[in-house]
Amino acid sequence: MSKILHRDLKKDPLLVSKGEGSYFYLPDSTKILDAAGGAAVTSVGHSNKEVTDKICDSIQNIQFVHSSLFTTDSAEKLASTILDDPKYQSLGFSKVAFYNSGSEANETALKLARQAFYEKGALQRTKVISRDLSYHGNTFGAMSLSGHKIRNKKFIDMQDPKTFLKVCPPFYRNFHISGETEEQFCDRLIKELDDKFQEAGPENVICFFAETMIGGTLGCVMPPKNYFERAKEICEKYGALLIYDEIMCGSGRLGSFFAWEQLTDEDNWDKVSPHISTFGKAIGSGYMPLSGVVVHKKVVDILKEGSGLSLSRHTYQSHPVACAAGLAVQEYIRSNNLLANIRNLGPKLGDLLKQELLGLEVVADVRGHGFFWCVEFLKSKEPMEAFDPSVEFSEIVGDTCLANGLTVIPCHGCVDGFLGDHILISPSFDITEEIVTEIVTILKKSVLEAMTKI
Ligand SMILES: Cc1ncc(COP(=O)(O)O)c(C=O)c1O
């Protein structure tokens, strides 16, 4: 067995020998279509030569400098590529910082927000409101922000519930009360958020921290209409910040660089745009670990006028090769119009999934946006009954897909944090219509096979 402390100590993962476009290969030449995109990471395919050439040039130039004293062209150019867009400038985004993982980016977002209040003299602002059944990362701060029942369980006693407060996720389908319309559901959630500020003492709250589109925990959930507009109004009423976690749904996956652009038309972006937004995964397509934090001028100015320092520091922040990878990926996405490809093929992927899968006995729902789709499974649709978690139905689907040459992301807990099985599909941004068909064909065949295994 492997000497690596893998995620599963009882079973080694499969060895991969090489990647090519939307596919990768095992040493015995088994070909696998990567519809998971390595958990919503891959955006420009595997082993993309244009990208790898630029990364090789970059590493031959300079492999590392410490960001306390130095910067590099790749980091500066990547920052400009993201921020120079006049649309984002006019909304006030003025700085971006680069890190490695999504967890680090979310830790940074939280620390920058706290630091800004501290330097403004609001030392009492120490509380954070986020949502149940959310996932913001694996490090302690990000985990405390998260409402992930399964992953948090063994660490929950080390987290302070008076600091990290939770509200209901905006997932109408699974969380509305019987008879409640989506509008009434949204009204209830907004009231709950306002009440939570009151419970904490509004003057004590740093921020409302939320995924723009909920990813893994509940499965590709867009909030009800006006949810974030109204949440932002509450944050501003109480002088708190609105922070979006776009690690999974951002960096283009929904068809625009920021996922929040999809919430409303461009004329109303100022009503939903956050004070801080994080991104990760697809930004670097996995060529190097890369994540980041975009910060509004309001927050940057407080720090500039205060200590003049950002206290979220990591040895590998602004890593020159990671930033070169991010830059090469962003250039490739732009020059090949890949966000337009997502806007064009995303609805087709969704329609085909619905057409082929919704009729199956165990498929309860197909939902999503752009290149980020979820298929939810139930043991019975009428009356609604989830599989017993011990069945691990999403794992059975995932394993069957893999045996049939397809990756998907098996997830659990979309009903109440423990119950509920779903899988995610998050392919590379450059897939073609033929690959869309191939994904849905293998997935349908695999779900049918999985149904015979329970
Ligand atoms: C929404 C969200 N936030 C944060 C993270 C943590 O990112 P990482 O695993 O890169 O630390 C993830 C990872 O899946 C995520 O989906």
The ligand as an SDF file (V2000), in Angstrom:
LIG
                    3D

 16 16  0  0  0  0  0  0  0  0999 V2000
  -17.3400   26.5840   -1.5020 C   0  0  0  0  0  0  0  0  0  0  0  0
  -15.9970   26.1290   -1.0730 C   0  0  0  0  0  0  0  0  0  0  0  0
  -15.2550   26.9290   -0.2920 N   0  0  0  0  0  0  0  0  0  0  0  0
  -14.0320   26.5650    0.1120 C   0  0  0  0  0  0  0  0  0  0  0  0
  -13.4980   25.3640   -0.2450 C   0  0  0  0  0  0  0  0  0  0  0  0
  -12.1300   24.9620    0.2510 C   0  0  0  0  0  0  0  0  0  0  0  0
  -11.2220   24.9740   -0.7940 O   0  0  0  0  0  0  0  0  0  0  0  0
   -9.8550   24.1230   -0.6550 P   0  0  0  0  0  0  0  0  0  0  0  0
  -10.2320   22.6950   -0.6170 O   0  0  0  0  0  0  0  0  0  0  0  0
   -9.0970   24.5140   -1.9000 O   0  0  0  0  0  0  0  0  0  0  0  0
   -9.1880   24.5870    0.5840 O   0  0  0  0  0  0  0  0  0  0  0  0
  -14.2200   24.5050   -1.0690 C   0  0  0  0  0  0  0  0  0  0  0  0
  -13.6660   23.2010   -1.4880 C   0  0  0  0  0  0  0  0  0  0  0  0
  -14.3020   22.3760   -2.0860 O   0  0  0  0  0  0  0  0  0  0  0  0
  -15.5090   24.8940   -1.4930 C   0  0  0  0  0  0  0  0  0  0  0  0
  -16.2650   24.1060   -2.2720 O   0  0  0  0  0  0  0  0  0  0  0  0
  1  2  1  0
  2  3  1  0
  2 15  2  0
  3  4  2  0
  4  5  1  0
  5  6  1  0
  5 12  2  0
  6  7  1  0
  7  8  1  0
  8  9  2  0
  8 10  1  0
  8 11  1  0
 12 13  1  0
 12 15  1  0
 13 14  2  0
 15 16  1  0
M  END
$$$$
